[in-house]
Amino acid sequence: MALSRSVRVCFVLIPILFCSFAVLHAASSADATRITAVANVTLRELPAAGSPAVAQVPLGTEIVEAGPAGLDRAWIRVRLSDSREGWVQASLTRTLDPVWRWPVYDRIVADRLGRKGDSFASSAELVTFIERVLPEYTDADGRARMELARLRAVSNTLQAVPSRAWQREPYAAWVASRKSELVFDEPGRRWLLSDRALWETHARLATTSAADDLAWLAVTNGVSGDCAGRVLCYLAARNALHGEYLRRHPFGTRSVEALTVIKETADLLSSAPATKASFRLDRQRECGELQKSVETLIGAVSESRGATRDAAIRSLEGVKGLCR
């Protein structure tokens, strides 16, 4: 049976349309933008792990697919902004949507922050990446979330500095560039995030969904110095950390944990004479300040509704007994 003219036209057009779609898809794929999702990615001449390196590419570098991928797409040919081309392992990159970039950023940052034991260089690359993309977050919650991530990344980078090596390069220059938000912990001979800078950031972002996590970061970051057995110092530290958290977030997600730490500290201090623990208190000079510190902590605890609130208050009242 002879084919009708319309059917013959259809058979002619379908391959043309299919080929056109394939060409367009190939062009689109070749121009696809990717972003490196790990630190120090190696761009190679050929799609093989032993191939010579073309360049070392930092975390968060945008690259463009420059040609056909390997058959299994384990390797992808890409082009850098300076026009150099080479092959990278696809698993070390993420496809970057030109419009919705933030979900990819969030995923990369979450993955990197979830790692343990990263080197100083890798941790510093994450800080640089976050600082670069931060301006792209225009909504308050998104920006607060990324500011929290930046502070965590800075803290991780400081922890990756080898013991007592902060005066050497590259550590010294990196620390110097961020000294406004750091404080030196003399006993530990290390740098920490400044509790002042953390609480100032929290105050600025107090109405965002990241506020609770920011406050708890300030708590876990700690304060510089060593109490060396001084009762007033321990009380001051609890007031500055867990007490401050409860004053700002009395019903926060970590309120029970904060109450527990305060109670445990109070129990330890009030039982010092019985356990012969090495705590120091000048009753002639320091009892007035002790009373004020305890009352301040009781005020913070009283605002909470945690299950251990009443027990924490009783333990704090017990600390007053050191001056009786």
Secondary structure, 3 states (H helix, E strand, C coil): CCCCHHHHHHHHHHHHHHHHHHHHHHHHHHCCEEEECCCCEEEECCCCCCCCEEEEECCCCEEEECCCCCCCCCEEEEECCCCCEEEEEHHHEEECCCCCCHHHHHHHHHHHHCCCCCCHHHHHHHHHHHHHHHHHCCCHHHHHHHHHHHHHHHHHHHHCCCCCCCCCCCHHHHHHCCHHHEEEECCCCEEEECHHHHHHHHHHCCCCCCHHHHHHHHHHHCCCCCCCCEHHHHHHHHHHHHHHHHHHCCCCCCHHHHHHHHHHHHHHHHCHHHHCCCCECCHHHHHHHHHHHHHHHHHHHHCCCCCCHHHHHHHHHHHHHHHC
